[in-house]
Amino acid sequence: MLENETSTTLCKSVFKSGESTTTEQGFTQIWLQVIQALEAASFSPGAPK
């Protein structure tokens, strides 16, 4: 890729500690955020049923 091109991040790390593993609590918290985002998107106007 050329230096002046902008890249799009398709996947990003949500575990910002820099460790290779996460705690059960951290993993659960991220899943809760994902579920809430999906539920919010499904209730938004114009969302496919």
Stockholm file with secondary structure:
# STOCKHOLM 1.0

chainA/1-49         MLENETSTTLCKSVFKSGESTTTEQGFTQIWLQVIQALEAASFSPGAPK
#=GR chainA/1-49 SS CCTTSCCCCSCCCCCTTCCSSCCHHHHHHHHHHHHHHHHHHHTSTTCCC
#=GC SS_cons        CCTTSCCCCSCCCCCTTCCSSCCHHHHHHHHHHHHHHHHHHHTSTTCCC
//
